[in-house]
Amino acid sequence: MIDLNLATIIVFLISLVISAIIIYAVTKIFGEKEKFGTALLAAFIGAIIYAAAYYFLRPELGWLASLVGGIAWLIALRALYSIGWLKAIGIAIIIWVIAAVVSFFLPTVIGPL
């Protein structure tokens, strides 16, 4: 049984918006013309892909789930932005670096939940 409380939903929505902002900013740097809605959709699809990969591959295979989820997200990114593999990989790497930096600082800003 999944226990979803209000705090979990709020944290998910905040992280979704932050991810979308990062995706939007990085894709703009790369010259993409899509609007914020595309970035929000990319963030949502990424969350679903990673959740499904971890669900089906179990935590014991976390590295494999990350690899499968990463490749699937690259495919989604390519489709949403109509870009090639190299550009998708470049965008993804910068997104992952910025997201890692943001996630390092963000939890300490709001305090423990």
C-alpha positions in Angstrom: 0.0 0.0 0.0 1.3 3.4 -0.9 1.1 6.0 1.9 0.9 9.4 0.3 0.5 12.2 2.7 0.2 15.9 2.0 3.9 16.6 2.7 5.0 13.9 0.2 2.9 15.4 -2.5 4.1 18.9 -1.7 7.8 17.8 -1.8 7.2 16.0 -5.1 5.5 19.0 -6.7 8.3 21.4 -5.5 11.0 19.0 -6.8 9.1 18.7 -10.1 9.0 22.5 -10.5 12.7 22.9 -9.6 13.7 20.2 -12.0 11.6 21.8 -14.8 13.2 25.2 -14.1 16.7 23.5 -14.5 15.6 21.7 -17.7 14.1 24.9 -19.1 17.2 27.0 -18.4 19.6 24.4 -19.8 17.6 23.8 -22.9 17.5 27.6 -23.5 21.3 27.7 -23.2 21.4 25.1 -25.9 19.1 27.2 -28.1 15.9 25.2 -27.8 12.6 27.2 -28.4 10.2 25.0 -26.5 8.2 26.6 -23.6 8.2 25.9 -19.9 5.5 23.3 -20.3 7.8 21.0 -22.3 10.4 21.2 -19.5 7.7 20.4 -16.9 6.6 17.4 -19.0 10.3 16.3 -19.3 10.7 16.5 -15.6 7.5 14.6 -15.0 8.4 11.9 -17.5 11.8 11.6 -16.0 10.3 11.1 -12.5 8.0 8.4 -13.8 10.7 6.7 -15.7 13.1 6.6 -12.8 10.3 5.4 -10.4 9.3 2.6 -12.8 13.0 1.6 -13.3 13.6 1.4 -9.5 10.3 -0.4 -9.0 10.9 -3.1 -11.6 14.6 -3.5 -11.1 14.5 -3.3 -7.3 16.9 -1.4 -5.1 19.5 -4.3 -5.2 20.1 -3.3 -8.8 20.1 0.5 -8.3 23.0 1.0 -10.7 21.1 -0.9 -13.4 17.9 1.0 -12.7 19.8 4.3 -13.0 21.3 3.2 -16.3 18.0 2.1 -17.7 16.2 5.1 -16.4 18.9 7.4 -17.8 18.7 5.9 -21.2 14.9 6.0 -21.2 15.0 9.6 -20.1 17.4 10.5 -22.9 15.0 9.0 -25.4 12.2 11.0 -23.9 14.3 14.2 -24.0 15.2 13.6 -27.6 11.5 13.1 -28.5 10.2 16.1 -26.6 12.8 18.5 -28.0 13.4 16.9 -31.4 17.2 16.8 -30.9 20.0 14.3 -31.7 21.7 12.0 -29.3 24.8 14.2 -28.8 22.8 17.3 -27.9 20.5 15.2 -25.7 23.5 13.8 -23.8 25.1 17.2 -23.5 21.8 18.7 -22.1 21.3 15.8 -19.8 24.9 16.0 -18.3 24.5 19.7 -17.6 21.0 19.1 -16.1 22.3 16.3 -13.9 25.3 18.4 -12.7 23.1 21.5 -11.9 20.5 19.3 -10.2 23.1 17.6 -8.1 24.4 21.0 -6.9 20.9 22.3 -6.2 20.0 19.1 -4.4 23.1 19.5 -2.2 22.1 22.9 -1.0 18.3 22.9 -1.2 17.5 20.4 1.7 19.6 22.5 4.0 17.8 25.7 3.1 14.3 24.5 4.2 15.4 22.4 7.1 14.3 18.8 7.9 10.8 17.9 6.9 
